[in-house]
Amino acid sequence: MEAIILAGGFGTRLKNIVSELPKPMAPIRGVPFLSYILNQLERQGFMKVVLAVGYLHEKISSYYGDQYKSIKIEYSIEDEPLGTGGCVKMAMRKTSDKYIFIINGDTYFDIDFSKITLPKNILIACKKMEDTSRYGRVLIKENIIVNFSEKGISGSGYINGGIYCFNRDVFDNFDLPTKFSMEKDLFEKYLVELHIQTYLSNDYFIDIGIPDDYEKAQREM
């Protein structure tokens, strides 16, 4: 199995806590957050990971090199920000499997990848939350996503858990620019055509994007 990890985030909201580091390198109990994700993938049999990097990418490449335990590592380097979709499309060139997992580099979702049914186009792993207001909500009907809601809706529901499975051919079916948002310009714009499938899980999830949850990760992970 192959995965692309989105590791180019600026970490703006963590600047006062973690300076001069890309967000996925933020230390959790002395270990880069990215290592927790790589450990999860290594345990589940992933053989290759492409790190989609940009901001301070040298900090990542100098730490991990081209191998992490049994995982081969390659780098897809953005010279300028391409958006989440643009960087995934570029990183896909360094993969060869028919199905590629895409993983946010600032979230940890402890799912069992072997339980995921490979999709026709795209699958999103979704997490049930007691309060979706911080994340935005995913509306699901018969295992298919029918709507994405913006942040601010309180109450329980499912959120996008930051893990995706892509049929690598999906980008060929749409007219997409070099720079684009995976969420806005692909998922939402072509929601009907994509027929996005879901994997629903209550496994452990954390997003270190804000200081409170970064401190929570120090206690829990």
Residue pairs with C-beta under 8 A, 6 or more apart in sequence:
1 41
1 44
1 45
1 46
1 47
1 48
1 97
1 101
1 113
2 46
2 47
2 48
2 49
2 50
2 95
2 96
2 97
2 100
2 101
3 41
3 46
3 48
3 49
3 50
3 100
3 101
3 102
3 103
4 49
4 50
4 51
4 52
4 76
4 88
4 91
4 92
4 95
4 100
4 101
4 102
4 103
5 24
5 34
5 37
5 38
5 49
5 50
5 51
5 52
5 103
5 104
5 105
6 52
6 84
6 87
6 88
6 102
6 103
6 104
6 105
7 22
7 24
7 34
7 51
7 52
7 53
7 60
7 105
8 22
8 52
8 53
8 54
8 55
8 57
8 78
8 81
8 87
8 105
9 22
9 23
9 24
9 55
9 105
9 106
10 22
10 23
10 55
11 18
11 21
11 22
11 23
11 26
11 106
13 209
13 210
13 211
14 23
14 26
14 208
14 209
14 210
14 211
14 214
16 211
17 26
17 211
17 214
18 25
18 26
18 27
18 214
20 56
20 59
21 56
21 59
22 53
22 55
22 56
22 57
22 59
22 60
23 33
23 105
23 106
23 208
23 209
24 32
24 33
24 34
24 37
24 60
24 105
24 106
25 32
25 33
25 34
25 59
25 60
25 63
26 32
26 33
26 208
26 214
27 33
28 36
28 208
28 217
28 218
28 221
29 218
29 221
32 63
33 105
33 106
33 108
33 208
33 217
34 51
34 60
34 64
34 105
35 68
36 108
36 221
37 103
37 105
37 108
38 49
38 64
38 68
38 69
38 71
39 69
40 108
40 110
41 49
41 71
41 103
42 68
42 69
42 70
42 71
44 112
44 113
44 114
46 71
46 101
46 113
47 70
47 71
47 72
48 71
48 72
48 73
48 74
48 95
49 68
49 71
49 72
49 73
49 74
50 73
50 74
50 75
50 76
50 91
50 94
50 95
51 60
51 61
51 64
51 73
51 74
51 75
51 76
51 105
52 76
52 78
52 87
52 88
52 90
52 91
53 60
53 61
53 75
53 76
53 77
53 78
54 77
54 78
54 79
54 80
54 81
54 87
57 75
57 77
60 75
61 75
64 73
65 73
66 72
66 73
66 74
67 73
74 94
76 87
76 90
76 91
76 93
76 94
78 86
78 87
78 90
81 179
82 89
82 90
82 178
82 179
82 180
83 179
83 180
83 181
83 182
83 185
84 181
84 182
84 183
85 176
85 180
85 181
85 182
85 183
85 185
85 186
86 177
86 178
86 179
86 180
88 102
88 166
88 182
89 171
89 176
92 100
92 166
92 168
92 171
95 168
97 168
98 167
98 168
99 118
99 119
99 165
99 166
99 167
99 168
100 165
100 166
100 168
101 113
101 163
101 164
101 165
101 166
102 163
102 164
102 165
102 166
103 162
103 163
103 164
104 162
104 163
106 162
106 207
106 208
106 209
107 161
107 162
107 205
107 206
107 207
107 208
107 209
108 204
108 205
108 206
108 208
108 217
108 221
109 125
109 127
109 161
109 162
109 163
109 201
109 203
109 204
109 205
110 203
110 204
110 205
111 125
111 161
111 163
111 199
111 201
111 203
112 203
115 199
116 123
116 125
116 165
116 199
117 123
117 197
117 199
118 165
118 167
119 165
119 167
119 196
119 197
120 167
120 195
120 197
121 166
121 167
121 170
121 194
121 195
121 196
121 197
122 164
122 165
122 166
122 167
122 170
122 187
122 194
122 196
122 197
123 164
123 165
123 196
123 197
123 198
123 199
124 138
124 145
124 160
124 161
124 163
124 164
124 187
124 196
124 197
124 198
124 199
125 161
125 162
125 163
125 164
125 198
125 199
125 201
126 138
126 140
126 158
126 159
126 160
126 161
126 198
126 199
126 200
126 201
127 158
127 159
127 161
127 201
127 202
127 203
127 205
128 156
128 157
128 158
128 200
128 201
128 202
129 135
129 156
129 157
129 158
129 159
130 156
131 154
131 155
131 156
132 149
132 153
132 154
132 155
132 156
132 157
132 158
132 159
133 151
133 152
133 153
133 154
133 155
134 151
134 210
135 151
135 159
135 160
135 207
136 148
136 149
136 150
136 151
136 152
136 153
136 159
136 160
137 148
137 149
137 153
137 157
137 158
137 159
138 145
138 147
138 148
138 149
138 157
138 158
138 159
138 160
138 198
139 145
139 146
139 147
139 148
139 149
139 157
139 158
140 146
140 158
140 198
140 200
143 197
143 198
143 200
144 195
144 196
144 197
144 198
145 187
145 191
145 196
145 197
145 198
146 191
147 191
148 160
148 183
148 187
148 188
148 191
158 198
158 200
160 183
161 201
161 205
162 207
165 199
170 194
173 193
174 186
174 190
174 193
176 185
176 186
177 185
180 186
186 194
187 194
187 196
204 220
206 213
206 216
206 217
206 220
206 221
207 213
208 214
208 217
